[in-house]
Amino acid sequence: MSCNCKNEPRQELENYLENGNKTESDLIPILQKAQEIYGWLPPEVLSLISEKTGIKPAKIMGVVTFYAQFRTKPVGKNLILLCQGTACHVNGSADIESAVKGELNTEEGEMTEDGLFTYNNVACLGCCSLSPVMMIGDKTYGKLTKESTVRVLNEVAKGVKA
Amino acid sequence: MRVTVGLGSCGIAAGADKVFNLLNKELEDFTPCGASAVTGCIGMCYLEPIVNIDDDVYVKVDEEGAYELVKLLKGQKNNALSYKASAQDIELLASQTRIALKNCGVINPESIDEYVLKDGYKAAEKCLKNMNFEQVIEEIKTSGLAGRGGAGFPTWFKWNAARNSVGSEEKYIICNADEGDPGAFMDRAILEGDPHAVLEGMLIAAFAIGANEGIIYVRAEYPLAIIRLEKAISQARQKGFLGKNIFGSDFNFDIRIKAGAGAFVCGEETALIASLEGGRGMPRLKPPFPAQKGFKGKPTNINNVETFANVPWIIRNGGEAFAAIGTENSKGTKVFALTGKIAKGGLVEVPMGWTIKDVVFGVGGGIQNNKSFKAVQMGGPSGGCIPAVLENVTIDYKSLAETGAIMGSGGMVVMDDTTCMVDMARFFLDFTCKESCGKCTHCRVGNRRLLEILERICGGGGKDNDIELLEELSEEIKAGSLCALGQTAPNPVLTTLKYFKNEYEDHILNKKCTAHSCKPLLTYRIIPEKCTGCTLCARKCPANAITGTVKTPHVIDSEKCVKCGDCVKLCKFDAIVTT
C-alpha cells in the first residue's frame, strides 16, 4: 500500500533527520516523530529513515513491531483507544468493544471503509474511576454503556462530516 | 481568596476543564479572587470535578454548579451548598497520611513558586550545601524507604551500589515512569500533580551517587504528565535548581524526558535501558546490575516515581520520622489506586500496616451498591487476588507476599460477587501474553498455553485434569523465565486457584459460572410470572431468539440465543434470569 507522501511531510522528516547527528539510540524518537507527521509508518518512510541514518532496515522493523505505539497500517481520521485495564474489564469493557465493533463494522487496528475511524484496544489509560473508558483523539469518554458508546461514535462521525 | 480546579487527567475526563474555563471567564474581572488556578488530582476521583474555594471543597461540580459557585463568590443568592463535599468525605481525606501525595491537588503543578513555598527544593539545598553523599545515603537508609515500583528493594542499597561502582566518572539517574500496570495510576497523578517533587528527588539521588544526567522514562499514554514535566524542568533550570553549579556548589545535573513507546516489559530495569538505547525493550540477565553496568554501559540508578517523590520529605524531616510511620519491616506510606467495584474509588495514601479492610471499607467507603466484598487484586498482572476472608491482612511487603500476592506498584482492584475469578485470571494472562517480549520460551509459549486452558475453561470446555495442568505449567513458567514479568505472570492463576478453587471446579465439572460472568456457561430464561409481554426484548434481540405475542409471557430459544445479555439489561420487570 502506498502512502500519500506529499513533499511537505517528507521534507519535514528529512529536516528532522538531518538536524543533529542521529544515531541508533535516537531510533524511537525518530519513529515517534515520523508517526506524528504521517499518522502511521509507511514502508517508504522506514526506508527513508534507514537511508538517512544508516540504521539497518531489519533493526528498524524490529523496533517498530515491538512497541504498541507504532502503526504499520494507515489509521482513520479518528483513532479510538479502548481501555482494557483491569478496572474497565471488571466494569464491562468487553461490551463496549462489541458495541464499537458492531457500529463501525471493523476489526481492531483496521480502518473503517469511510476512513473515519480506527479502533485499538489499549492497556490502562489511567482513568480507572470513570471506567469503562475510551479516548477519541485527545478526549476521554467515561462511564460508557453500549448505548452511550454508539451515541458518541455517531456524534464524532457527524462532526467530521459536517 | 483562592479558587482552584483539580485538573488531572481523570478530572478533565469528568469535565473539570469545562468548569475551569467557565470559572475563568466569569471571574476574570472579579478582583477578590481573580480567575481560578489549576491543581493536580487530590485523589477523590469519585467526586470529580472538584473545585476548592480556600478551604471549602465543592464536588461533582457541573456547569450548573460552576455558575452557583460564581454567584456564591459574588455574594448573590445561590445553591452552592448542595455541591459542598460531605463532612464524611473530608474526614476520609484527612484520615490518610500524605507524603508522596502531599502537594497533589493542593498546589499548582505548573508553578515552581508554589512548590518552593511548600518547602520545595529545601531538601536538595540541604544535601548540596550541608551534607556529603554518605550522609544522604545514610539518611535514606535510616528511613527504611523501599522501592515503590513493586519489588520493594531497599533504596539506599541501590544508591550505595551505584555510588561505589568504580571505573566510570559518568553515571546516570533514571526515573521509571513507565506505569503500565492496568488499574494503576499513582505515578500519573504524582507527575501531573507535583512534578517538582520527582525532580527534587532525582536531584538528591544524583548528588548521592554522583550522576550528572537524569532521564525520566515516561509512558507516551500520559501526554499531560509529559507537558507538566517539561514545564517543571524548564522552570527548575531557570531557577538554577538544574544545570551547572547548583546552589553554588560544584555539582552539575540536568534532566531530560524520554517518552516510552508502549511496552509493559519496559518497566523492568534492563528492558527500560535497552529501550532508552533505541532498541527493542528486552530484559537481559542480571548481574551485571544497572548499578554496575546500566545505560550506555555506565553505572545507573533506576527508581520509581513514587520512590523519588518520598525523598525530599525524608531529607527535610529526617529518616527517623519516616521510619516512625509503618511497620517493623515496611516503613512509611504507600499510595494505592482504588478501583473496580469500590464505592469511593480514587487515589489514597495510607501508612504501611493498615489492613486491607481499613482501606476498602475505610477510605474506600466499601463496595458499590452494597454488594458483598469478594476479593481484591493487588500488584496487577504480577500480583494476585486476596480473598475477602483475608481482609485483616496488614499492608506490608511481608504479609502481602505471604498471601501469594505482592505489594506491587499500588493498583488495588476491588471485586464483588459478580466478578468471576477464573475470568480474572484469564484477563491477566491475556495481558501478559500480549506484553511478553518473547525472549524466554517459557514466558512466550507457556503463558500462551495457560491462557488457552483458561479460555477453554471459561468457554465451557474445561477438562478433568485442567487444574493440575495449570499448576504444573505455572511453576515451570516461574522457574524458566528471566525477568519478573515471566516469573510473576502465573501469580494471578496460582492465587485464584489457591483461594477460589471451587470456582474453577464449578466451571470445569458443572459448567457453571457462579458469578454469572462467563457468558458461554449461562442460560437465559424468562420467568413467565414476571413477564408482562411488553415485546421489548423480542424486538431488540440481535439473534431473534425471543418469541411471544403481546401481553403474553415470552420464551427464549436457547438454541438461537447468542448469550449477549442485552435482554437482561433491557427488561424493566427483572423477568429474565441467568442460570
Interface residues (C-beta under 8 A of the other chain):
Chain A: T23 E24 S25 D26 L27 I28 P29 L31 Q32 K59 G62 V63 F66 Y67 A68 Q69 F70 Q84 G85 T86 A87 H89 V90 N91 D95 S98 V122 A123 C124 L125 G126 C127 C128 S129 L130 S131 V133 D138 T140 Y141 G142 K146
Chain B: S9 C10 I12 A13 A14 C45 Y46 E48 E179 G180 D181 P182 G183 A184 F185 R188 A220 E221 Y222 P223 K258 A259 G260 A261 G262 A263 F264 S275 L276 E277 G278 G279 R280 G281 A337 T339 G340 K341 G345 G346 Q377 G380 G411 V413 M415 T419 F427 F428 F431 E435 C437 C564 G565 D566
